[in-house]
Amino acid sequence: MNPCCRPLLVALAAGAVNGAYGSSPAAPGVVERVSCDDRGGAVFALTDGPAIDEDGTFLLAEDGTVHFAFISNRAGNMDVWMTSSRDALRWSAPRPVVATPEDDLLNVAARTRDGLYHLTGRTQFMVADSVSSDLQSWTAPVAWSDPRADGWTAGHFQEAPNGDYWLVTLSEKTGTRKLYLQRSRDRGRSWEPRVPLTAHGQADLLFSFRIARDGTFILVWEQRDARDQRAVVSASSNIYLATSADGRAWTAPLRLSPDTGREKFDVWPDFPSVRASHVFAPEGS
């Protein structure tokens, strides 16, 4: 099969990114055919702007409804908005679900064993979590980091099979962006002190964190020279992978991207799928 064809939700995600950055001429909910191979394909533009729409993620409800959460400044501030569909063709009008006086950014969506849905992101300078039982009404963001102690942070949250919450954060506390890990044994009400995840002289940047069904911790991240941590691209950018059985002892970082010696877009690694024996970690390059 031609690589441009994807399963439905991945194709939807691609369409969401296209719509978010204004690169797709399709109207929201309109399907454009893509000639990939005999199986065909489609690109969906899920948002209509005219403001900035970006950083989207999917949640699946019990009744099969697909919900798509993204951030947008269509109401002034950056807030988290959501749209939904029963057939992945016709989508509801976007509505705000997390909107505070500060900018609200989305990092990850998850569902915990108690049935609650989580939208975890950054509110002002801290990691905050909003929850919902029905994907309709959401709680106000609850702070999971302290900017006075941690500095500017962004975070990815996962629940382990034993019910512990684990949070990976990216922090500028030292002046160089670094990745940290911390655990909560009471569902986010309190957190153990964070510990560094990497030990090198470069800066850590965009990352993705998952805990597989068998309990394996999986982390992929971009790493580059600290002097380039605010640049769009860097010749030193590379994507790395590390895993852990318990969140404490991690494998040595494995470089996934080729070292070309020139500026490249080795950025934004993510997991569209995590299985017991396979990890899929695409990147923007």
Contacts in CASP RR format, 6 or more apart in sequence:
PFRMAT RR
TARGET T0000
AUTHOR 0000-0000-0000
METHOD contacts of the structure
MODEL  1
MNPCCRPLLVALAAGAVNGAYGSSPAAPGVVERVSCDDRGGAVFALTDGP
AIDEDGTFLLAEDGTVHFAFISNRAGNMDVWMTSSRDALRWSAPRPVVAT
PEDDLLNVAARTRDGLYHLTGRTQFMVADSVSSDLQSWTAPVAWSDPRAD
GWTAGHFQEAPNGDYWLVTLSEKTGTRKLYLQRSRDRGRSWEPRVPLTAH
GQADLLFSFRIARDGTFILVWEQRDARDQRAVVSASSNIYLATSADGRAW
TAPLRLSPDTGREKFDVWPDFPSVRASHVFAPEGS
1 36 0 8 1.000
1 37 0 8 1.000
1 39 0 8 1.000
2 36 0 8 1.000
2 37 0 8 1.000
4 34 0 8 1.000
4 36 0 8 1.000
5 11 0 8 1.000
5 34 0 8 1.000
5 36 0 8 1.000
5 37 0 8 1.000
5 39 0 8 1.000
5 40 0 8 1.000
5 41 0 8 1.000
6 14 0 8 1.000
6 41 0 8 1.000
8 88 0 8 1.000
9 58 0 8 1.000
9 66 0 8 1.000
9 272 0 8 1.000
10 272 0 8 1.000
11 41 0 8 1.000
11 42 0 8 1.000
11 43 0 8 1.000
11 44 0 8 1.000
12 44 0 8 1.000
12 46 0 8 1.000
12 58 0 8 1.000
12 66 0 8 1.000
12 68 0 8 1.000
12 88 0 8 1.000
13 56 0 8 1.000
13 58 0 8 1.000
13 272 0 8 1.000
14 43 0 8 1.000
15 24 0 8 1.000
15 43 0 8 1.000
15 44 0 8 1.000
15 45 0 8 1.000
15 46 0 8 1.000
16 44 0 8 1.000
16 45 0 8 1.000
16 46 0 8 1.000
16 47 0 8 1.000
16 56 0 8 1.000
16 68 0 8 1.000
16 70 0 8 1.000
17 54 0 8 1.000
17 56 0 8 1.000
18 24 0 8 1.000
18 26 0 8 1.000
18 43 0 8 1.000
18 45 0 8 1.000
19 26 0 8 1.000
19 45 0 8 1.000
19 46 0 8 1.000
19 47 0 8 1.000
19 53 0 8 1.000
20 47 0 8 1.000
20 52 0 8 1.000
20 53 0 8 1.000
20 54 0 8 1.000
20 55 0 8 1.000
20 56 0 8 1.000
20 70 0 8 1.000
21 54 0 8 1.000
22 49 0 8 1.000
24 32 0 8 1.000
24 43 0 8 1.000
24 45 0 8 1.000
26 32 0 8 1.000
26 43 0 8 1.000
26 44 0 8 1.000
26 45 0 8 1.000
27 45 0 8 1.000
27 48 0 8 1.000
28 45 0 8 1.000
28 46 0 8 1.000
28 47 0 8 1.000
28 48 0 8 1.000
28 91 0 8 1.000
29 44 0 8 1.000
29 45 0 8 1.000
29 46 0 8 1.000
29 89 0 8 1.000
29 90 0 8 1.000
29 91 0 8 1.000
30 44 0 8 1.000
30 45 0 8 1.000
31 42 0 8 1.000
31 43 0 8 1.000
31 44 0 8 1.000
31 89 0 8 1.000
32 42 0 8 1.000
32 43 0 8 1.000
32 44 0 8 1.000
32 45 0 8 1.000
33 40 0 8 1.000
33 41 0 8 1.000
33 42 0 8 1.000
34 40 0 8 1.000
34 41 0 8 1.000
34 42 0 8 1.000
34 43 0 8 1.000
35 41 0 8 1.000
44 88 0 8 1.000
44 89 0 8 1.000
46 68 0 8 1.000
46 70 0 8 1.000
46 83 0 8 1.000
46 91 0 8 1.000
47 53 0 8 1.000
47 70 0 8 1.000
47 72 0 8 1.000
47 83 0 8 1.000
47 94 0 8 1.000
49 72 0 8 1.000
49 74 0 8 1.000
50 74 0 8 1.000
51 72 0 8 1.000
51 73 0 8 1.000
51 74 0 8 1.000
51 76 0 8 1.000
52 72 0 8 1.000
52 73 0 8 1.000
52 78 0 8 1.000
53 70 0 8 1.000
53 71 0 8 1.000
53 72 0 8 1.000
53 74 0 8 1.000
53 81 0 8 1.000
54 70 0 8 1.000
54 71 0 8 1.000
54 72 0 8 1.000
55 70 0 8 1.000
55 71 0 8 1.000
55 105 0 8 1.000
55 106 0 8 1.000
55 107 0 8 1.000
56 68 0 8 1.000
56 69 0 8 1.000
56 70 0 8 1.000
56 71 0 8 1.000
56 106 0 8 1.000
57 68 0 8 1.000
57 69 0 8 1.000
57 70 0 8 1.000
57 106 0 8 1.000
57 108 0 8 1.000
57 109 0 8 1.000
58 66 0 8 1.000
58 67 0 8 1.000
58 68 0 8 1.000
58 69 0 8 1.000
58 109 0 8 1.000
59 66 0 8 1.000
59 67 0 8 1.000
59 68 0 8 1.000
59 69 0 8 1.000
59 109 0 8 1.000
59 111 0 8 1.000
59 117 0 8 1.000
59 135 0 8 1.000
60 66 0 8 1.000
60 67 0 8 1.000
61 67 0 8 1.000
61 84 0 8 1.000
61 135 0 8 1.000
64 86 0 8 1.000
65 84 0 8 1.000
65 85 0 8 1.000
65 86 0 8 1.000
65 135 0 8 1.000
66 84 0 8 1.000
66 85 0 8 1.000
66 86 0 8 1.000
66 88 0 8 1.000
67 82 0 8 1.000
67 83 0 8 1.000
67 84 0 8 1.000
67 135 0 8 1.000
68 82 0 8 1.000
68 83 0 8 1.000
68 84 0 8 1.000
68 85 0 8 1.000
68 91 0 8 1.000
69 80 0 8 1.000
69 81 0 8 1.000
69 82 0 8 1.000
69 97 0 8 1.000
69 106 0 8 1.000
69 109 0 8 1.000
69 119 0 8 1.000
70 80 0 8 1.000
70 81 0 8 1.000
70 82 0 8 1.000
70 94 0 8 1.000
70 106 0 8 1.000
71 78 0 8 1.000
71 79 0 8 1.000
71 80 0 8 1.000
71 81 0 8 1.000
71 104 0 8 1.000
71 105 0 8 1.000
71 106 0 8 1.000
72 78 0 8 1.000
72 79 0 8 1.000
72 81 0 8 1.000
72 94 0 8 1.000
73 79 0 8 1.000
74 81 0 8 1.000
74 94 0 8 1.000
75 96 0 8 1.000
75 99 0 8 1.000
77 99 0 8 1.000
77 100 0 8 1.000
77 101 0 8 1.000
77 102 0 8 1.000
77 103 0 8 1.000
77 104 0 8 1.000
78 103 0 8 1.000
78 104 0 8 1.000
78 105 0 8 1.000
79 96 0 8 1.000
79 98 0 8 1.000
79 99 0 8 1.000
79 100 0 8 1.000
79 103 0 8 1.000
79 104 0 8 1.000
80 96 0 8 1.000
80 97 0 8 1.000
80 98 0 8 1.000
80 99 0 8 1.000
80 104 0 8 1.000
80 105 0 8 1.000
80 106 0 8 1.000
80 119 0 8 1.000
80 130 0 8 1.000
81 94 0 8 1.000
81 95 0 8 1.000
81 96 0 8 1.000
81 97 0 8 1.000
82 94 0 8 1.000
82 95 0 8 1.000
82 97 0 8 1.000
82 135 0 8 1.000
83 91 0 8 1.000
83 92 0 8 1.000
83 93 0 8 1.000
83 94 0 8 1.000
83 95 0 8 1.000
84 91 0 8 1.000
84 92 0 8 1.000
84 135 0 8 1.000
85 91 0 8 1.000
85 92 0 8 1.000
97 119 0 8 1.000
97 130 0 8 1.000
97 132 0 8 1.000
97 138 0 8 1.000
98 104 0 8 1.000
98 106 0 8 1.000
98 119 0 8 1.000
98 130 0 8 1.000
98 138 0 8 1.000
98 141 0 8 1.000
100 123 0 8 1.000
100 140 0 8 1.000
100 141 0 8 1.000
102 123 0 8 1.000
102 124 0 8 1.000
103 123 0 8 1.000
103 124 0 8 1.000
104 121 0 8 1.000
104 122 0 8 1.000
104 123 0 8 1.000
104 128 0 8 1.000
104 141 0 8 1.000
105 121 0 8 1.000
105 122 0 8 1.000
105 123 0 8 1.000
105 154 0 8 1.000
106 119 0 8 1.000
106 120 0 8 1.000
106 121 0 8 1.000
107 120 0 8 1.000
107 121 0 8 1.000
107 122 0 8 1.000
107 127 0 8 1.000
107 154 0 8 1.000
107 155 0 8 1.000
107 156 0 8 1.000
108 118 0 8 1.000
108 120 0 8 1.000
108 121 0 8 1.000
108 155 0 8 1.000
108 156 0 8 1.000
108 157 0 8 1.000
108 209 0 8 1.000
109 117 0 8 1.000
109 118 0 8 1.000
109 119 0 8 1.000
109 120 0 8 1.000
110 117 0 8 1.000
110 118 0 8 1.000
110 120 0 8 1.000
110 157 0 8 1.000
110 158 0 8 1.000
110 159 0 8 1.000
111 117 0 8 1.000
111 118 0 8 1.000
112 118 0 8 1.000
112 159 0 8 1.000
112 163 0 8 1.000
112 165 0 8 1.000
112 187 0 8 1.000
113 159 0 8 1.000
113 163 0 8 1.000
114 187 0 8 1.000
115 133 0 8 1.000
116 131 0 8 1.000
116 132 0 8 1.000
116 133 0 8 1.000
117 131 0 8 1.000
117 132 0 8 1.000
117 133 0 8 1.000
117 135 0 8 1.000
118 129 0 8 1.000
118 130 0 8 1.000
118 131 0 8 1.000
118 157 0 8 1.000
119 129 0 8 1.000
119 130 0 8 1.000
119 131 0 8 1.000
119 132 0 8 1.000
119 138 0 8 1.000
120 127 0 8 1.000
120 128 0 8 1.000
120 129 0 8 1.000
120 130 0 8 1.000
120 144 0 8 1.000
120 155 0 8 1.000
120 156 0 8 1.000
120 157 0 8 1.000
120 167 0 8 1.000
121 127 0 8 1.000
121 128 0 8 1.000
121 129 0 8 1.000
121 141 0 8 1.000
121 154 0 8 1.000
121 155 0 8 1.000
122 128 0 8 1.000
122 153 0 8 1.000
122 154 0 8 1.000
122 155 0 8 1.000
123 141 0 8 1.000
123 143 0 8 1.000
124 147 0 8 1.000
125 147 0 8 1.000
125 151 0 8 1.000
125 152 0 8 1.000
125 153 0 8 1.000
126 143 0 8 1.000
126 144 0 8 1.000
126 145 0 8 1.000
126 146 0 8 1.000
126 147 0 8 1.000
126 150 0 8 1.000
126 153 0 8 1.000
127 143 0 8 1.000
127 144 0 8 1.000
127 145 0 8 1.000
127 153 0 8 1.000
127 154 0 8 1.000
127 155 0 8 1.000
127 167 0 8 1.000
127 169 0 8 1.000
128 141 0 8 1.000
128 142 0 8 1.000
128 143 0 8 1.000
128 144 0 8 1.000
129 141 0 8 1.000
129 142 0 8 1.000
129 144 0 8 1.000
129 157 0 8 1.000
129 188 0 8 1.000
130 138 0 8 1.000
130 139 0 8 1.000
130 140 0 8 1.000
130 141 0 8 1.000
130 142 0 8 1.000
131 138 0 8 1.000
131 139 0 8 1.000
132 138 0 8 1.000
132 139 0 8 1.000
142 188 0 8 1.000
144 157 0 8 1.000
144 167 0 8 1.000
144 188 0 8 1.000
144 191 0 8 1.000
145 151 0 8 1.000
145 153 0 8 1.000
145 155 0 8 1.000
145 169 0 8 1.000
147 153 0 8 1.000
149 173 0 8 1.000
150 169 0 8 1.000
150 171 0 8 1.000
150 173 0 8 1.000
150 180 0 8 1.000
150 194 0 8 1.000
151 171 0 8 1.000
151 172 0 8 1.000
151 173 0 8 1.000
152 171 0 8 1.000
152 172 0 8 1.000
152 173 0 8 1.000
153 169 0 8 1.000
153 170 0 8 1.000
153 171 0 8 1.000
153 172 0 8 1.000
154 169 0 8 1.000
154 170 0 8 1.000
155 167 0 8 1.000
155 168 0 8 1.000
155 169 0 8 1.000
155 170 0 8 1.000
156 167 0 8 1.000
156 168 0 8 1.000
156 207 0 8 1.000
156 208 0 8 1.000
156 209 0 8 1.000
157 165 0 8 1.000
157 166 0 8 1.000
157 167 0 8 1.000
158 165 0 8 1.000
158 166 0 8 1.000
158 209 0 8 1.000
158 210 0 8 1.000
158 211 0 8 1.000
159 165 0 8 1.000
159 166 0 8 1.000
159 211 0 8 1.000
160 166 0 8 1.000
160 211 0 8 1.000
160 215 0 8 1.000
161 211 0 8 1.000
161 213 0 8 1.000
161 214 0 8 1.000
161 215 0 8 1.000
163 187 0 8 1.000
164 183 0 8 1.000
164 184 0 8 1.000
164 185 0 8 1.000
165 183 0 8 1.000
165 184 0 8 1.000
165 185 0 8 1.000
165 187 0 8 1.000
165 188 0 8 1.000
166 181 0 8 1.000
166 182 0 8 1.000
166 183 0 8 1.000
166 184 0 8 1.000
166 209 0 8 1.000
166 211 0 8 1.000
166 217 0 8 1.000
166 247 0 8 1.000
167 181 0 8 1.000
167 182 0 8 1.000
167 183 0 8 1.000
167 184 0 8 1.000
167 191 0 8 1.000
168 179 0 8 1.000
168 180 0 8 1.000
168 181 0 8 1.000
168 197 0 8 1.000
168 207 0 8 1.000
168 209 0 8 1.000
168 219 0 8 1.000
169 179 0 8 1.000
169 180 0 8 1.000
169 181 0 8 1.000
169 182 0 8 1.000
169 194 0 8 1.000
170 177 0 8 1.000
170 178 0 8 1.000
170 179 0 8 1.000
170 180 0 8 1.000
170 204 0 8 1.000
170 205 0 8 1.000
170 206 0 8 1.000
170 207 0 8 1.000
171 177 0 8 1.000
171 178 0 8 1.000
171 179 0 8 1.000
171 180 0 8 1.000
176 201 0 8 1.000
176 203 0 8 1.000
176 226 0 8 1.000
176 229 0 8 1.000
177 203 0 8 1.000
177 204 0 8 1.000
177 205 0 8 1.000
177 229 0 8 1.000
178 196 0 8 1.000
178 197 0 8 1.000
178 198 0 8 1.000
178 203 0 8 1.000
178 204 0 8 1.000
179 196 0 8 1.000
179 197 0 8 1.000
179 198 0 8 1.000
179 204 0 8 1.000
179 207 0 8 1.000
179 219 0 8 1.000
179 221 0 8 1.000
180 194 0 8 1.000
180 195 0 8 1.000
180 196 0 8 1.000
180 197 0 8 1.000
181 194 0 8 1.000
181 195 0 8 1.000
181 197 0 8 1.000
181 247 0 8 1.000
182 191 0 8 1.000
182 192 0 8 1.000
182 193 0 8 1.000
182 194 0 8 1.000
182 195 0 8 1.000
183 191 0 8 1.000
183 192 0 8 1.000
184 190 0 8 1.000
184 191 0 8 1.000
184 192 0 8 1.000
185 192 0 8 1.000
197 204 0 8 1.000
197 219 0 8 1.000
197 242 0 8 1.000
197 250 0 8 1.000
198 204 0 8 1.000
198 221 0 8 1.000
198 223 0 8 1.000
198 253 0 8 1.000
200 223 0 8 1.000
201 226 0 8 1.000
202 223 0 8 1.000
202 224 0 8 1.000
202 225 0 8 1.000
202 226 0 8 1.000
202 236 0 8 1.000
203 223 0 8 1.000
203 224 0 8 1.000
203 225 0 8 1.000
203 226 0 8 1.000
203 228 0 8 1.000
203 229 0 8 1.000
204 221 0 8 1.000
204 222 0 8 1.000
204 223 0 8 1.000
205 221 0 8 1.000
205 222 0 8 1.000
205 223 0 8 1.000
205 224 0 8 1.000
205 229 0 8 1.000
205 237 0 8 1.000
205 267 0 8 1.000
206 221 0 8 1.000
206 222 0 8 1.000
206 267 0 8 1.000
206 268 0 8 1.000
206 269 0 8 1.000
207 219 0 8 1.000
207 220 0 8 1.000
207 221 0 8 1.000
207 222 0 8 1.000
207 269 0 8 1.000
208 219 0 8 1.000
208 220 0 8 1.000
208 221 0 8 1.000
208 269 0 8 1.000
208 270 0 8 1.000
208 271 0 8 1.000
208 281 0 8 1.000
209 217 0 8 1.000
209 218 0 8 1.000
209 219 0 8 1.000
210 217 0 8 1.000
210 218 0 8 1.000
210 271 0 8 1.000
210 274 0 8 1.000
211 217 0 8 1.000
211 218 0 8 1.000
212 218 0 8 1.000
212 274 0 8 1.000
212 275 0 8 1.000
212 276 0 8 1.000
212 279 0 8 1.000
213 274 0 8 1.000
213 276 0 8 1.000
214 276 0 8 1.000
215 245 0 8 1.000
216 243 0 8 1.000
216 244 0 8 1.000
216 245 0 8 1.000
217 243 0 8 1.000
217 244 0 8 1.000
217 245 0 8 1.000
217 246 0 8 1.000
217 247 0 8 1.000
217 250 0 8 1.000
218 241 0 8 1.000
218 243 0 8 1.000
218 271 0 8 1.000
218 274 0 8 1.000
218 279 0 8 1.000
219 241 0 8 1.000
219 242 0 8 1.000
219 243 0 8 1.000
219 244 0 8 1.000
219 250 0 8 1.000
220 239 0 8 1.000
220 240 0 8 1.000
220 241 0 8 1.000
220 256 0 8 1.000
220 269 0 8 1.000
220 270 0 8 1.000
220 271 0 8 1.000
220 281 0 8 1.000
220 283 0 8 1.000
221 239 0 8 1.000
221 240 0 8 1.000
221 269 0 8 1.000
222 237 0 8 1.000
222 238 0 8 1.000
222 239 0 8 1.000
222 240 0 8 1.000
222 266 0 8 1.000
222 267 0 8 1.000
222 268 0 8 1.000
222 269 0 8 1.000
222 283 0 8 1.000
223 237 0 8 1.000
223 238 0 8 1.000
223 239 0 8 1.000
223 240 0 8 1.000
223 253 0 8 1.000
224 234 0 8 1.000
224 236 0 8 1.000
224 237 0 8 1.000
224 238 0 8 1.000
225 234 0 8 1.000
225 236 0 8 1.000
228 234 0 8 1.000
228 236 0 8 1.000
228 237 0 8 1.000
233 263 0 8 1.000
233 264 0 8 1.000
233 265 0 8 1.000
233 267 0 8 1.000
234 263 0 8 1.000
235 260 0 8 1.000
235 261 0 8 1.000
235 262 0 8 1.000
235 263 0 8 1.000
235 264 0 8 1.000
237 257 0 8 1.000
237 263 0 8 1.000
237 264 0 8 1.000
237 265 0 8 1.000
237 266 0 8 1.000
237 267 0 8 1.000
238 255 0 8 1.000
238 256 0 8 1.000
238 257 0 8 1.000
238 259 0 8 1.000
238 266 0 8 1.000
239 255 0 8 1.000
239 256 0 8 1.000
239 257 0 8 1.000
239 266 0 8 1.000
239 269 0 8 1.000
239 281 0 8 1.000
239 283 0 8 1.000
240 253 0 8 1.000
240 254 0 8 1.000
240 255 0 8 1.000
240 256 0 8 1.000
241 253 0 8 1.000
241 254 0 8 1.000
241 256 0 8 1.000
241 279 0 8 1.000
241 281 0 8 1.000
242 250 0 8 1.000
242 251 0 8 1.000
242 252 0 8 1.000
242 253 0 8 1.000
242 254 0 8 1.000
243 250 0 8 1.000
243 251 0 8 1.000
244 250 0 8 1.000
244 251 0 8 1.000
256 269 0 8 1.000
256 281 0 8 1.000
256 283 0 8 1.000
257 264 0 8 1.000
257 266 0 8 1.000
257 283 0 8 1.000
257 285 0 8 1.000
264 285 0 8 1.000
265 284 0 8 1.000
265 285 0 8 1.000
266 283 0 8 1.000
266 284 0 8 1.000
266 285 0 8 1.000
267 283 0 8 1.000
267 284 0 8 1.000
267 285 0 8 1.000
268 283 0 8 1.000
268 284 0 8 1.000
269 281 0 8 1.000
269 282 0 8 1.000
269 283 0 8 1.000
269 284 0 8 1.000
270 281 0 8 1.000
270 282 0 8 1.000
270 283 0 8 1.000
271 279 0 8 1.000
271 280 0 8 1.000
271 281 0 8 1.000
272 280 0 8 1.000
272 282 0 8 1.000
273 280 0 8 1.000
274 280 0 8 1.000
END
